[in-house]
Amino acid sequence: MINWIEEHKLEIASNVEHAWNQRGNGQEIANEKITDMIYLFEQIDCNDEERRQQLCQLYSQKYEYFQDTVLLVQLVEEAVLDAVLKSNTHSVEKLSIFLKENYKNMHDIERSLVKEYEHSYKDAMNMQRIALKELSTPIIPILDKISVLPLVGTIDTTRAKLIIENVLEGVLKHKSEVLLIDITGVPVIDTMVTHHIIQAVKAVKLLGTTCIIVGIRPEIAQTIVSLGIDLDEFMTAGTLQRGVEEALRLTKRKISEV
């Protein structure tokens, strides 16, 4: 099969390019990509499964778009089979044996490539989740023993879990005695969001850290009152500045003018 594809490579490449132009939604295809996919099919007769797997992994990383690459593989497969059927180098009996031996192998290559894309996709999603966890709820130490958790954007159940995890880790890491939870950047405060914030405050209190909820705008205060949410047991401040002042008082410090 390897030698046969090598002999008919130009014909196969030309047929693939023609088929791509008809079915590729008007997108151009690089000759290098066609060559790579044909080379992948040249490994059909190779008994080195690890080598084929390495190539599939390489091409799944080299060519970003899954659908385009899989379509190209299918076009190469069709072009190879078409060239085999049109050639005069096989008798009917040999042709039948040839197709029987190689058809499954060609499909195996396609499946291996799809599998590698699935692995790459899962790895990328895991990396994005890790990045989201690190970036979505950062705890920022602003003074010794005083940190700020700035909340920005919508808080849903998934993000709330990340917030609580990062809060606990951050408080221990920075040895924070006071944590200011700044909700200035949270656009909507409803019962669910307030519940998540209260859960975070309670979790931090278990570590012996005092929480102050800051950034409560007038409209947010009205919403909290209208919803009947009781924040009397929690420390609050209208602005981050007032929250810092209270944090300094709690840690028995103050800002002195020079």
N, C-alpha and C positions, 0 to 999 in steps of 0.2 A: 504493500500500500504506500509506504514511504516513497519508494522509487517512482511509483506510478504518479503520485501527486506531484513529485518533483518534476517529472517529465511534462505534465500538463498544467504547471503552475500558472503560466501566463494566460492560458485559456480560462482557467478557473477564476483567476483574479479579474479578468475582463468581464466574465459573466456575473460575478458578484457585484462589481461596480455598476453594471447595467441594471441588475435587479434592485440594487440599493436606490438608484436614481428613480426607479419606478415606485418603490415602496418606502423610501426613507423620509417622506414628508418634506421633500425639498431641501433637506440638509445635506451638505457635502460630506463625503467620507474620505478620510486621509488614507493614502496608499499604504502607509506604515501599519495602520490598523488592520487593513485587509491582509497584508503580509503576515502580521502576527497571528491572526486567526487561522490562516492557512497553515502556518507553521505548527499551530496547536493540533491541527488534524493530522499533520505528518507524524505525530507521536502515537497514532492509533496502533501501529504494530509493535511499538516499544513496550517491553515488559516491565519497564521502570514506572510503576504507578506513582511513586514518590515524585518523580520528575514531572509527570503530567499534573500532579497536584500543585507542585511549585509554580508551574507555568500558569495554571488557572488562578492561583493566588496573586501572582505577579500582574496578570492582565486585569484582574478585578481591582487592583490598586492603581494601575496605570491609566485605566479608562473608567472615568467616574460614572458615566451614565449607564445604568444597568440595562434599561430597555433597549438602547441602541446597540449595546454589545451583544446581548442575547439575540436580537434580530439579525445582526451580522453573522453570528455563529450559525444560525438557521439557514441563512442565505449561502454560506460556504458549504454547509452540509448538502443543500439542494444542488449547488453547482457541481460538487464532487460527484454526487450520484448521477446527475444529468450527463456529465462528461464520461462517466463509466458506461452508461447505457448507450451513448453515441459512439463509443470507441469500437474498433474492430479487433481489439487485442484479446478478446475473450470469446470462447464458445458459449453457447447458452448454458451448458452445464457448469463451466467455470464461472460464468457470470453469476449464476445462482449461488454457488459456494462463496464467491467473493462478497456478494451483498449480505449473505447470511452471517458471514464472519465479521464484517465490518460495520454493518448497520447499527448493531447494538453498541459497539464501541464508540461510534460517533455520538449516539445519544448519551452515553456515559460521560463523554467530555462535556456535553451541554449541561448535564446535571451537576457535574463537578464545578463548573463555572458558576452556575446559579447558587450552589451551596457556598462558594467562597464569597459571593456578593452578600449572601445572607449573613455570613460571619462578619464581614466588613460593616454591614449596616448595624448589626447588634453592638459591635465594638464602638462604632461612632455614637450610637444612642447612649451607651454607658458613659462614654466620655462627656457627652453633653449633660447627662444627669449629674455627673460629678462636678462639672463646671457650674451648672445651675445651683447646686448645693453650696458651692464655695462663694458664688457671686451674688446670689439672691438675698442672703441674709447675713451680711458681714457684721461682726462686732468690732467696733473701733475704739481702742483705748485712747482717751483724750487727756487724762491726767492719771497720776498714780492712784490705783484702786477705783477709778471711775471710768466707765465705758459707755458707749452709745450704740444702740441698735436702731439704725434708720430703716424704717419700713417704707417701701415705695411700691406702688401698684396694687393690683387686686390680690387679696389673700384668700385662697381656697383651701380645702382640706389638705391636699397634697403639700402645698407650700407651707401650711401651718405646721405640719410635721417636721419639715426641714427647719423651720424657724426654731422650734423647740429643741431639736437636736443641736443646731448650731449655737443656740443660746447657752445650753448647758456646757458644751465643749468650750465655747469662748469665755464664759465666766470663769471656768477652772483654769484655762490657759492664761488669762490676763490677771487672775487673782483679783477679780473685781468685787469690791464691797458694795458698790452702788451701780446699778444698770439703768440708764435712761432709754426707754423705748419711745422713739420719736415716730409718731403716726402722721406727721405733717404731709407726707407723700402718699397717704392712703386715700384714694378718691371717694370711696363710699364706706361708711361705717354702718353695718347692720347688726342684727342679733348674732349671726354666725361669726362675723369678723370679730366682734367684741368677745365672743366666747373663746375664740382662738387666742386672742391677746391675753385674756384672763388666765387661760391655761398656761401660757408661757410665763406669766408673772408668778403663778403658783409654783411652777416647776423650779424657777430660779430661787424662790423663797426657801425651798427645801434645802438649797445649798448654803443658806445663810446670807444670801445677797438681797439687798433692798432694791426694789424696782420703783421707778417713777415714770409714769406715763406722761409724755410731754407732746406738745403740738396739737392740743385739743382746740380746734377753731370754734368760733361761736355756733356755726351751723352744725358742727359735729356734736357740740354740747347739747343743742336742741334735739338732735336726733336721738342721742343717748337717753335724754329725759323722756321723750315721747315714746320710746320703746320700753320704758320702765326698767332700764338696766341700772342696777345699783353698783356704783363704783366707790361707795363710801369707805370700804375697807382697803382701798388702794390709794397710794399717793399719786397725785396728778399735778401738772403744771401747764399753764397756757402756752409757754414758749420753751425752747431748748435752753435759752439763757437763764430763765428762772429755775429750770430743772438743774442746771449746773450749780447755781447758787445754793440750792437746797442740798445737792450732793456734797458740796464743800462743807456745809454746816453739819451734815450727818457724819462726815469723816473728820470733823473738828478742825477744819481749815477755812481760810477765807482769802480773798484776793485783796492785797494791799496796794494802794497807789504809791508809785515811786516818785 
